Amino acid sequence: MNSDQDIQSDVNMDESSQNLPASNAGANNKQNQLVTKLQSIYRLIMKQESILQVRCSNLTEQPTSSVDIEALWGIYKVNTYLVENYIDFLTTALSEGQTAQDLSIGKEIVEMYRIERRLWVYGCITFLDVLKNFMNNNLDPTIWSQFIINVFINLSEMLVELPESYKHPWYERLGDLSRMAIALYPRGFIDWKLSSEYWYKKAFDYNIGHGKLYYHISTVEQNTLQAYVHLGKSVFCKDMFIPSQHYMQLVIDNIYQRAYSEFQLAESNVPLLDHYYRQYVEYKNGYNLLHFPDGTNMNPEQLERGLMTHFFTNHHYQHYVFISHIVEYLKHVEVISMPTFNTNKDLQQIVLNYFEKNFGEWKKTTSSLFPKENSNFFNEKFIFLQDSEKIKFYFSTAALFAQSHILQIVGFGNPINPFAKLFGLSEMLHLKKSKKENRKQLQESTASINPVEADDLNISFEEASKHIPEITNKCSNIVLKKYLSGPLLPALPHLLVYGYFFMAVDKKLKKTEDEVHEYNEEKIVIKKLSEDDLTWWNKHVIDLFPWEEIVDFLNVLILFSLKNCPEKHALNIQAIKNELFNDNNNNNDEPIIVEDIPEVKGLIGTLWFDCLNIRVECDNYEDTDYGIEFDKMVENGESFWKRLSEILKVFFKLALKNSFGLRLCETSHIGLGSHLFQFEYSKNERNFKNNISLIIDYYNDNIVKLAGSKGFIVDFKDFTGFGDRITGCIYTSGSLERLNIQGGDDLDFENRYFENFDNLEFDLFQKYVKFKDLDLSGSYFILDATSWLRHSGRIFKIMSNNLIKLSICLTTFQELRFLRKSKDITVSDAATRAVIILRHLYDQKKILPLRFTGNLATTIEEHLEYETKMTWKTHVDEFVIDAIYKNGKRLFNMSLDGPEFVGTDDQDMESESKEDTSAAKREIFLVSDDAPMREKASRYQITSISSRFMFILCNELGNDLSTN
C-alpha cells in the first residue's frame, strides 16, 4: 500500500500529459487565469480517477472472505483527495464572484466534461460499491462511517458556493447518499433516515413527477401513511417507477412493518397503569370503596379526573393511540395490494368490514378510558362533541387518506385501469419501456409520433373497467362518506383533494382535440374521447362517487358560512362567485393560484393533478408526524375559511359546467347564500327540485340542532389555567386536548375558586373579550405576592410587549423581599426572581409603586411606612386592598416622570368619562388567586380577577403578541 507521500507523488508525476482540453471560448482568446487553474485541478482529477479505478478493480477481484484493511484505507485516502479536487473544480469554475465571461467559460467546461456526474459516480458511488462487498466480514465500521460523513459534509458545504440552478440535482443525491448510509449503519440508527427524508423533500420542488424520487422517499419516510402515498405517486407520475408486482408488494409490506415497529416502540414507552387505573378496574367490578394513594376516600368523578390527568400528560400514550390507527389502515391496504385479493372473497369481506365498522372507531383515547357513545368519530350525531385529539388526528391525515384512495381508484400503477388510460399512463409507460429497449434507435430518430402498439393498451374503457376491483372503490366511497358525515374541519382537506380530482377528470373528458406531449425528445399522443366513451365515463363517475352526500355537505358549508364566516372571507367567497359567474369559461387557460393550503402542494407530481393549470404557493410549511400541521392558522379558524373558499370555488366551477350532474339553484338570499348546489340524478327531493326549504331543514336538523353546536365561538371554559386557548376549542364542545400547552396539567381550575367568582369572570369575559369593551393597554393590573411568585417571568414577557400597565403596593414588594429568606428553596428562588424583575421594571418606568394611602411612592424601595406600621406582615391583604380603594381612579393620572397626581378633580374626571361612552374602558384590576382576598376586595367594589383571567385578557386582546 502507498503512503500519503506515495499517493501525492503518483498524482504529481507526468502532470504535463494530463492537460484539460481547451474550450471553444478559450480557443480564440489568450488563456485566462481561470482556465489555467482548472487545468491544474483537472490533471490531479485524471490521475486520481485512474488510481482509484485500478485499486478498486484489484480489490474486487480478491475473494470477499478476506479483507485487506490497508488497501481499503489506501482507497479511502485517494477517494478523499479526489472528492476535494472535484469540489474545488466546481466551486472555482462556477464561482458567482467572477466575471460573467469567466462564469460562462466555467459552466461550459463543467458541462462538457461532466464534472458533476463524475463527482457523484467516481467520488461517491465507486468506493461504496466496493465496501458493500465486504459488509459481512466484520469490516471495521470506521472506514465506511468516516467516508460517508466526510463526503456528506463536503457536498453539503459545496452547495453554499454553487449557483442556484446547480444546487438542485445535489438535493436528490444527498438524499441517495443518506439512504445508502442507512444500510451501512447499525439498525435503529435513524439519523440518516431523517437526513435522507429531508433532502428528498427538498428535491421535490425541482424534480416534479420523477417516480424514483417518490419511491426512494417512501423507503425512508417516518410518516408511514405519507410513505404509502409517495409509493403510489411513484407509479402514477410522468416519469414513473416500474417495479414488478412482487417487488411492489414487498415495498408495501416494508412500509407496514415500519409502522408496526413504530407502534411496538410506542407501546413499550407507555407507562404501566398506575393506582388510578387499578381503582377503575375495581370500581367496574363493583368495588365502591375508592381511595387516593394516600388512603383518603375518592369518588368516581375524582377517579375519572385522575385518569384523565394521568394520560393527558403522557405524550407517549397519545402517539401510541394515533399510530395504532395508521397501522390498522396500512394492514388492510396491504391486503388490497395482494395478487389474490380480487379473487378471494374472504379477504374482500375482511377489508370491507374494517372500513365499514372499524375505520374511525376509537376503543381508547388519551382523554378517557371510559366507554363513550361517541367513540365513532364519524357519527353524524356527535359532530360537535368529539374529542379535539381525534379532530386533530383526522384533520392531519385527511388529505393523505384521500390521496391514498384516489391512487387506488386510478389503479396504483395498473396501466389498464380506466383512469390510468384517461390520464395517459399507459402511453407514457409504453414509451418509457420502448426507450429502454431501443435507446439507440430512439436517439437516431427525430421527434416523431410514437404509436402505442401493445394490444392491452388499445382496449376500450368499458373493457378496462373490468380490471377495477369493486371492493377498492367501495372502500374509497365509505371513507369519503364518513368524512362528509363527521366534524367539519377534517372533512375540508379530504373533500378538497377529491374536488381537484373531479376537476382533472372533467378536463380530460371535455378535451376537444388530441393531446400531444413532448417527453424526453419524443412525442406521445393521447386521443380525445369518442361519444360512446363520454357516455360511459359520465355514467361511471356518477355511479362511482357519493354525489348525494357531496351536495348535502356543500350546502351545509354555505349555510354554516352565513352566520359564522368572518367578513373578509365572506367578501372573498363573493368575489370568487362574481368572477366565476361573469367569466363564461373564457379564462380556462389562466393558472389557478392556491395559497397557504399545504395539502394541495402534496398533490404536485401525480399524473392526474399535473394536468390542471394550478400554481401552489405554500412556503415555510413543514409536515407533522401524521400529516397537515394543526398550526395557529387552523387554531384560530383562518385556515378553515381558506379551505372552505377553495372548495366552493372548485365545485362552483364544476356546477357552472354541469359536470357529473352538478348544478346551481338560486335562492332569495344575497351574498353567500345566493346559490345552493343541486344534483340532477338525485333520488332525494331536496337535491334536485330546487326546494330551498328542504335544504334549510336538513341543515337545521344536522348542524344547528345537534348537541354542542355553537359556531366558531371561544367560551370562557376554553382556556387553560395559564389563560392559553385549549387547542381545538372552537371546533368542538367535547373533551379538549391539553397536551403541549403550558399549564395544560391544571385541569380543575373550576374547583379553585368560589362559584360566584367564576360567574363574575364569565360576565367580564363576555364584556371585555367578546364585545371588546376594554382598553387593555390603558388598564392597570395590581398583583398580589402569590401571583408574582408564580408568574413573574410571564409578566415580564407581557411588559416587554407593553400589553398592560402595572402597579404594585409597597406592602406586596416588602412581602416578596421578606420571602427571599424562606426555608422553602422553591419559594425563596421565586421571590428572588420576582424582586429582580420588579426592580428592573421600575428602572424601565413600567410599574407604579403605591403607598398604604394610595398615593404614589417616591421609589419602590421606600420603607418609612413599614417602620411605623409593624403589623403589616399579618395584615398584607388589608393593606393592599386599602391602598387600591383609597387610590380610586387616580392611577390613570399618575406618572413616574411628573407630579404624583396630574389632573383636576373628580368632577372633571367624571365628565371626561361621559364624553365618549362608546370607547373601550380603562379599568383597575386586583389580580389574585386567593379566594378570601378576592372576597374582601368585593366588599370595597374593587374588581378582582384571577391570574388565569389576566392572561386570557392579554392573549385575546393583545394583538397576537406573545405572553409566554
N, C-alpha and C positions, 0 to 999 in steps of 0.2 A: 504493500500500500504506500502511496506517495504521502509525504508530509505536506504541511501547508506551503513550505518553501518550494517543494517539488511541483505542487499544483500551479503556483504562481509562475514558476519558470516554464512549465509546459504551456501556460496561457500566453506568455510573452514571446515565446520563440516564433520565428517566421512571421512576425506581425506584417511585414511588407507584402506577404502573399495573401493576406485576408483583408482586402480593402472593400469598403462599401461602394458598390457601383454608383456612378454619378447619376443624379436625377436629371430629368429634362430641364427643370428650372435652373439647375446649376451648369448645364452644358454651354449655354450662351453667355454666361457671366463668369467673372472671376469667382473661384470657390470661396464662399464666405466662411466665417468662423463657425457658424452652426454646423455646416456640412463636415468641416474638419473635425469638430468634436464628436459628431455622430459616427464618423468613420472610425475614430479611435475606439469608441464603445463597441461598435459592430465587430471589430476584429476580435475583441475579447469574447463577445457572444458566440461567434462562429467557432472559436477554439473550444469554448466550454461546452457548447452543444455537442461537438464531436466527442470530447472526452466523456460526457455524460452518457451518450448513447452506447459507446463502446463498453463502458464499465457496467451499465445496466444489462446489456446483452450478455456479457460474460457471467454476470451473477445469476441471471435467469436460466442459463444453460447448466448450472450446477444443480445437483439433487436438492430438493426442498427439505430433506431430512436434516441437512447440515446447514448451519447459518454462519457465514463469515462476517462477524460483527465489525471487524476492522474495515472490510470492504464496504459495508453499509455506511459506516461513518465517513469513509472517503467520498462516497457518492453524495452523502448529505452535505458535505462542505462544498463540493463542486456545484451542487444544485443551489445552495445558498448564494454563492457568488453570482451564478447565472441569473437568479431572480433579481438580485440587486442591480445587475447591469441592464436587464430588460427594463426595469422600472426607471433607472437612470436615463436610458434611451428615450422612453416615452415622455417623461417629465421634461427632458431637455427639448425634444422635438415639438412638444405641444404646449410649451410654456406660454401663457397668455400675456406675460410681461414683455415679450419680444415684439418686433415689428410685424406688421401684417404680412409682409413678403416672406419673412423668415417663418412665420407660423404656417403660411400656405405651403412652403417647401417642406416643413416638418410633417405636416399632415399627409402630403403626397408620399414622402418616404415611408412613414408608418404604414400606410395602406398598401403601398407597392410591395413591401417586404413582410407584410402580415405579422408585424411585431406583436400585436395583442394576442393573436392566435397562438403564436409560438410561446409567448409567456405562459399562456394557460396550459398548452399541451406539454411542452418540454419542461417548463418551470414548475408546474404543479402536478400534473397527472402522471407523468412517466415514473417518477420515484414512488408515488403512492401505489401504482400498479405492482411495482417490484415488492413493496412492503407487504401487500396483501398475500403474496405467495408464501410468506414466512410467518403469518399470524398464528398458525397452530403449533409453532415450535418454541413456545415460551420466549418469544422475542422481547428484548429489552424495550419496554414501552417508552423509555426516554427518547429513543431515536425518532419514532413517528410522532410523539406528542410535541417534541420540540420543533420538528419540521413543520407540522401543521400550524402551530401557534406562530412560528416565525413568518411563514408565508402569509398567513391571515393578517398579521399586523402590518406587514409590508404592503399588501394590496390595499388594506383599509386606509393607510396613510397616503398611498398613491392617489386615491380618489380626491383628496383635498386639492391636489395640484393639477388635476386634469380638467379640460373644458367640459361643460355640462353634457354635451352630446356623447363624449367618450366615457362618461361615468356609467351610463345606463346599462351596457352589456355586463359590466362587472357586478352589478347588483345580483343578477341571477347566478353568476359564477361564484360569488362569495356564499350564496345560499347552497350551491352544489358542494363547495369545499367544506362548509359546516356539516352538510349531510353526510359526506364521506367520513368526517371525523367521528360521527355517531357510531359507525361500525367499528372504529378502532378503539374508542374509549370504553371503559367498563360499563356494564348495564346499570341503568339508573343515574348515569351522569348526564343530566338533561341540559346543561348549559349550551351545548352545541345544537340541541333541538330548538331552543329559543332563538339562537343566533340564525339558524337556517330559516326558521319561520319569519323572522324579522326581515332578512334580506330578500326572500321570495316576495313578501308583501310589498316591499319597496320596488321590486321589479315589475309588479302588476301594472303600474301606471305607464310603463314604457314598452311593455311587451304584451299587448292585448290579444287574446284569442290564441295563445300558444299552449297547446294541450299538455306538453311535457312539463311545463312550469306548474300548471294546476295539479298534475299528477304528483310531481315531486313534493309540493307543499302538503298534499293530502297524506303523505307518508310520515310527516314530522309534526303536523299541527297539533297543538294542545287541545283545542276545541274540536272534539271528535265529530260532532254534528256538522260543523263547518268543513271538516276534512272530507266527510261523505259527500257534501255538496260540491266541493272542489274536484273530487274524483269524477262526479257526474259531469261537471263542466269540461273536464279534460277530454271526454269522448263526445262532447257536443259543442264544439267550437270550430273556428275557421281552420286552424292548423291542428286537427285533432290528434290525440294519442290513440294508437291502435293496438290494444292488448288482446290476447286471446280470452275467450270466455272463462277458461280455467284460471288464468292469471288475474283477471278482474275479480273473480270470486275470492282468490287469496288476498287481494288487497282489501276488499270489503271486510273479510274476516279479520285481517290485521287491525283495521280501524275499530272493529267491535272489541277485539281483545285489548286494545289500548284503553278503550273506555271502561271495560270491565276491570282492568288492573287499577285504573284510577278510582273506580268505585270501591274496590277492596281496600285500597290505601286510605280512602276517606272513612271507610267503616272502621278501620283499625285506629283511626285518630279520634273517633267518637268516644268520650269518656264513659266509664261504666255508670249505669243508672244509680243515682245516689239515694239517700234516705227518702226523698220525696217520692220517687217512683215506687219504692218498696211499700211506702204508705198507701200509694194509689192502688197497687195490686191488692193489698189487704182490704182497702175500702171497697173495692169492686167485689171482693169475696164475702162481703157482709160484715167486716170488722170495722166498727164505727168509732172506736176509741183512738182517734188520731192524735199524734203529738209531734212537736218540733224535735230536732236533735237534742235540745237541752232538756226535754222531758215535759215542757209545758203543753197544754192542750191546744189542738188545732182543729178548725172547722173545714168543711170541704172547699169553701171558697179560698181559704188560705192555702190549702193543698194545691189547687189548680194554679194559684198565683205563683207558688213556689216552683212548680213545674215549668211555667211559662218563663219565669226569670232564669231558671237553670238553662233552658235551651235557647232563649233569646240571646244570651251572652256567649253562645258557643258557635263560632264560625265554622268549625269542622262539621258540626251536625247539619248546618244549612247546606254546605257543599255536598254532603253525603245524600241528603234528600234530593237535591237537584240532579246530581249525576245519576241517581238511580232511575229517574225518568228517561234520561237520554240513553242509558244502557238498554232499557226495555225497548225503546223505539228502534235503536240500531239492531237489536237482536231480531226484530221482526222484519225490518227492511233487508237484512241479510238473508232471511228465509225467502223473501220475494225474489232475490237475485239468483237463487239456486236453479240449476238447469231443469230440475224435476218439478219445480213449483207449479208450472202451468198444467201439468197432468196429474198432480197429486191433490185430490180433493181434501184430504185430511189437513195438509199443510195450509191450503187455502182457507179452510174454516178456522184454523188456529189464528191466522193473521187477521181475518175478518173479525173474529171475536175480540181480539185485542183492540182494534181501532174502534169498534162499536161500544165496547163495555169498559175498557180499561184506560184508553187514552184520555188523559185529563182527570183521572181518578186519583185522589191523594189518600192513601191509607194513613200516612203520618205527615205532620208538618212541623216546622220549628216553632210554631206558636201554640200548638196544643197537641197532646197525645190522646185527648178525649175524642171519641167518635162524634162527628158533626154531620148534620143533614146536608150541609153544603160542601161535602167532600168532593163532589164532582164539579170541577172548575167551570165547566161549560153548561151548567144547569141554568136555564134562562130565568128561573125564579130568583136566583141569587146573584144577579149581575152586580149589584151594588153592596153585596155582603161578603165578597170573597176576601181572604187574607191578602194583604198587599204583597207578601212574599211571592204568592202564586202569580199575581198580576205582573210583577217584575220579571219572573221567570218566563212566563208565556209571552210577554212583550218582547223580551230579549231574543227568544228563539222563534218568534212568529215568522219572520221573513225566511229563516233557514228551513223551517218546516214547509213553507210554501215552495221555495226553490227545490227542495228535495222531491216533493210530489210532482212538480212540473217536469223535472228531469225524468221521473219515472213515466209520466204520461207521454213524453216525447221519445221514450224507448231506451233511455240510459245508454245511448250509443248504438242502438239497433237501427241500421240504415233502412230496414224495410218498414219501420213504423210510419204511419201516415204523416204524423207531424214532422218526423225526420225528413221524409220526402218533400213535404211542403216547404221546409226551410233550407232545402238543398244539401242536406248532409250526405245523401247518397252520391250526388255528383262530385262533391269535394272529396269524399272518401275514395271514390274510384280514381279521381285524378291523382291523389296522393300515392295510391298504390301503383298506378301506372308510371309515375315519375320515379319511384324507387326501382321498378323493374326495367325501365327503359330510359335511364338517366341520360345516356349518351345520345340516343336518338332524339330525345326531347331537347337537348342542348343544341343539336344541329338544326332543328326545325324552327320556323318562325312562329310568331304568336298566332296560332291557328285555333279554330274552334275544336275542342276536344269532345267528341261524342261519347255518350255513356252506352257501352255495348253490352254490359252484363245483363243477362236475362232477368235476374232477380230485381234489377233496378228499373225495369220497364213495366212492372205490374201496375195495375190500376189502384187508385186509392181504396176502392171498395174491397179489392182483394187483399191489400195491405192491412186493412182493418182487422183481418182475421188473426193477425200476429200480435194484436193488443190483448194482454191478459185482462179480463173483465174485473178480476179482484183488485188489481192495481188501481184501476180507475175508481172502483167503489171506495177504496181506502182514501184516495185523494178527495173524493166527494164528501166522505164522512168527516174528515178533518176540516175541510173548508166550512161545512155546515156548522160544525161545533164552534169554530172561531166566530162565525157570524151570529151565533146564539148566545155567546158569552159576553164578558165585560168589553166595553167599547174600545179601550186603549189597545189591548193586544190584537184586536181584530183589524185595526187600521193597517199596520205593516203587512199583515198576511194578505188582506184583500188588495192592497196596492200592488204587490208583486203579481197577483193574478190579473189585475187591471192592465198592467203593461203587457202581459202575455196575450190577453184578449186583443189589445191594440195591434200587436205584432201579427197575430193570426188574421185579423181583419185586413191589415195592409197587404198581406200575401194573397188573400182571397180576392181582393179588389184590384190587383195589378192588371193593367190593360195591355202590357207588352211583355215579350220575353225579357228576362233579366240576363245581362251578360256581365260577368265579373272577371276582372283581370286578377290573376292569382299566380304569383311566382313565375312571371313572364308567360303565363298561359291564360287562356280564356275558357270559362265554363259558362254554359247556358242553362238557365232554369226557365222552362217554358211556362207560359201563362195557362191558367186552368180553363178547361172546356166547360160548357154549360152543364153537362152532366156531373162533372166533378164539383162545380159550385153548388149544385143542388145537394149532392151527397155531403159536402162539407158543412153546409148550413144546418142540415139535419143532425149531423154528427156532433157539432159543437153545442147545439141547443139541447140535445139529449145527454151530453156528457157532463155538463156543469149545472149546479143548482141555481138557476136564474131566478126562481121564485124567492128564495132566501136572499139572494144578492139584491134584488129590487126592494124587498122589505127593509133590508139593512140600510140601503142608500136613502130611502125615505125617512128612516129613523134619524140618520145623521142630519138631514136637512131640518127636520122638525126640532131636533135637540139643539141645533145651532140658533134657532130663532130666539131663545131666551138666554142662552149661555155663551154665545160666541162674542168675544171682545170686538169692539168697534173696528179696529184696524184690520182684523182678519175678516170680518163681515164685509168691509169695503173691498178687500182683496178678492173674496169669492164673487162679489157682484161685478168687479172689473173683469174677472175671468169669464163670467157668463156673458157680459156685454161683448167682449172680444170674440167669443166663440159664436154667438148668435148673429153678429154682424159680419162675420168672416166669410160665410158662404163657401167654406172649404177652398178658398183661393190661395191660402198660405200654407199648404201642406208641406212644402219643401223647407220652410223655415225651421231651424232647430228648436226643440223644446228644451228649455233650461230648467233644471231641477236643482234647487239649492238646499243644503243642510238636511237632506234626508238620506242617512247613511246606507239604508238597505238597498237603495237604488244603485249606489256605487258598487255593491256586491253583485249586481246583475251584469255588469260590463264584462264582455268576453264570451257570454253564451250566444250561440248562433241565433236564437230567436230574438234576443234583446238587441243585438247589434244591427238588426235590420231597421230598427227605429232610429230616427234622427234626434237623439237625445244627448244633451250635454249636461253632465253631472258636475256640480260644483259643491264639494263637501270636503273642506280642508280641516286639518287639525282634529281628526277623529280617530279614535282607537277602539277596536273591538274589546269586549269584556270576555270573561271565561265562557260565556254562554251565547253571546251574540251582540245585539244592539245595546249600547250603554244606556242605563237609566240615569241620564245626567240632569243637570239643573234645568235645561230647557224642557225636558219631559216632566220634571218635578213640578214646574210652575204652569204647565199646560200649553206652553208656546208650541212645542213640537206636535202636540195633539192637533192643534188647529192648522198647522202647516200640512200635516199628513191628510187631514180631512179635506183641505182645499185641493190638494193634489188628486185625491181620489175622485172628488166631484168633477174636477177638470177632465180626468181620463174618461169617466163614464158619461159625462155630458157630450164629449166628442163622439163616443160610440152611439149614443142615443140620437144625436143630430143626424147621423148617417143611417139610422135604423138598423144598426148591426145586431145580428143574432136576436132580433125581435125586440130590442130595447127601443123605447121612445119616451117622449116627454109629454106631460099634460099640464096645462096652465091652471093656476088657481086664482083666487081673488086677492091673494096677498101681494105685497110689493116688496121687492128686495130678495132676500134669501129664499123665502118660501114661495116665490112666484111660479116655480116649476117643480113638479114631482115626477118620479120615474114610473113607467108602466112597462108591462111585458106582454107582447101581442099573443103569445101562446100560453098564457097563464090559465090555470084552471080555477084560480081564486078570483072572485069578483072584484076585490079591491085593487087588483093589479092589472086589470085590462079594461074596466068600464069607466075610467076617469071619475070614480066616485071618491071625492076628497074626504068626505065624512068618514068613510070606512077606513081610510088610511090613518086619519087622526085617531079614530077609536082604537086601531091596532097600536098606535104609538102610546096612547094613554095606558092601555092595558099592559103593554110590555116594557114600558120605561117609567112613566110618571107614577103609576100606582104601585110599582114594585117597592118592597121593603128596602129602606136605606137610600132611595132615590133623593138626591139633593142638588144635582148640578155640580159644577166645579166650585164648591164653596169650602173655604177653610173655617173650621169651627174652633171654638176655644179649647176643646179637648184634643185637638190635633197637634199638640206641641209637647215636646219632652220637658223634663224638669229644668233644662237649661234654656228653654224658650226656642229651640230649633223646631222647625216643622218636621213632623214624623213623615218619613219618606212614603209616598203613595197616598197621602191622606186625602187629596182632592178626588181620587178615583174610587174610593170605597168608604163605606161606613162600617166595614168589618174589622177584624183584628189588624192592627197596624204593625208594620215592620219597624223594629227598633235597633236592629243591628247597624254597626258602622256609624252611629250617631253619638256625639258626645252627650253624656247624660242619659243615654238610652236605657241604662240599668235602673234608672229612677222611675219605676213604672207607676208607683202608687201615690202620686202627688195629691190625689183627691183626699187621701186619708190624713195628709199632713196639716191641713187647715180646717178651721171650722167651716161648716156648710155655708154660713152667711158670707164669709169672705170669698168663697168660690162664686156665689151669686153676685157679689159686688164686682169681682173681676170679670165675670161674664158680661155684666152690663157695661163695664168700662171697655171691654173688648168690642162690643157692638158699636159703641160710640166712637172710640178712638181708632180702631183698626178698620172696621167695615165702612164707617162713614167718614174716616179721615179727619176727625174733628179734634186734632191735637197738633200743636206746633212742637214737634219733638226737639228740634234744635234750640228752641227757646224755653224749654221746660227744665225745672231743677229737680234733681234726684238727691235725696239725703239718705244715705245708707247707715244702718246700724253696724256695730262692731262685728257681729257674726257674718253679715253679708260681705264685709271687707275681708274677713278671714277666708271665706270660701271662694270669692270671685275676684280678688284684687287683680289678677292677671288679665282676666277677660274685661274688666272695667278699664284697665289701662289701654287695651286694644280699642275699646269703644271711644275713649277720649282721644286717642291718636287720630281717629277719623272725625273727631268733633261732632259726634252724633247728638250728644246731650250736654247739659250744663250740670255741674256738680257742686254740692255744698256739703260741709261736714261740721258737726258740732264738736267743739273742743273737748267735750266730755268723751266722745267716741274716740278721738285721736289719743287722748290720755289713756283710755282703756286699752287701746292697741299697744301703746308703749309699755304699759304695765304687763300685758300678756306675753311680752317677749321673754319674761323671766319664768314663764310657766314650766313646770316639771315635765309636762307632756311635750315631747320634742316636736310632734306634729303641729301643735298649737303655737309653740314658740317660733318655729320656722315660718308658719303662715303669718303670724303677727309681724315678724321682722320684715318679711316681704311686703306686707301691706304698708308698713310705716315708710319704707324706702320709696314705694310707689307714690304715696301721698305727698311726701316731701318733693318728689320730682314733679308731680302735677302742680303743686303750689309754686314751685320755681318757674314753671311754664305759665303761671297765671290761669290755670284751668280749674281751680277749685276755690270756693269761698269759705273761710272758717267763721263759724258763728259762736258768740259767747252765750252764757246762760240766759242773758236778757234778750237774745235775738238780734243783737247788734253785731256789726262786722268787727272781727278781731283785727288787731294790728298785724299779727303774724300767727301762723299755725302753731308756733312753739309757745304762744302766750300761756302763762301758768299762774298769774296772780289770783285768779278766782279759785283755783284749786286750794290755794293756801288758806283762803277764808272759808271754804266750804269743805271741811274734812270728811263729810258723809257722802261724797259724790260716788264712791265705789258701790255703795248699797242702793243708790237711787239713780243709776245711769239712765234707765228708761224714762223716768220722770223728767230729768234734766233735758234730755233730747227732745221729748215731746213739748216741754215748756218753752224751749228755745224756738221751735218751729211755730208754736202757737203765738208767742209774743212777736215774732218777726212779721207775721201776717203775710202780706204780698210784697214786702219791701225788698226781697231778694232780687226781684226783677229790675230794681233800680240801683243795686249795689255793684261796685266795681273795685278791684284792687288798684286800679290806676288813679282813681279820683277820690272825692269825699265819700264818707261812709254811706251817705244817703243823698242821692241826687234826685230831686223831684219837687213836687208842690205839696199837696195834701191828699187825703183820702178821697175828698170830693172830686178833685181833678182826675184822680185815677179811675174813679167810678164812671165819670162822664166819658173818659177816654175809652173805657171798655165798651161803652154803649154805642160808640161811633160806627163800629163795623161788627155787627153780630154774626155775619156770615163767615168771617175769617176764623181759621183754626185757632183754638185757645191755647194759651200757655198755662201750665199747671205746676204745682209744687207737690212732689210725692215723697212720702216716707217709705223707704224700702226695707222690709224686714220679713224674715221667715218665722218670727216668734209670735205665736198667737196671742198671748197675754199683752204684749206690747202693742199689737195692732188693735186689740180691744180697747186699750186705754186711749190710743190715738183717735178712735172713732168717737169717743165722748167729747173730744175737742173739735170735731168736724174736720179733722186732718185726713186727707186721702192717703191711705196706706195700701201698698201693693207688695206682692211677693217678689223675690229676685227673679223668679221664673217669668212673671208678667213684665218686669222691666226689660228682660231680654226679648220677650215677644214683641214689645213695642219697638225696640231697636232693630230687630230683624225685619219686621213687617213695614216699618215706616222709615227705615234708614237708607233708602235709595240703593239697596243691594250692596252696601258697604259691609265688609267683614266685621263680625263681632266676636269671632272665635280665635 
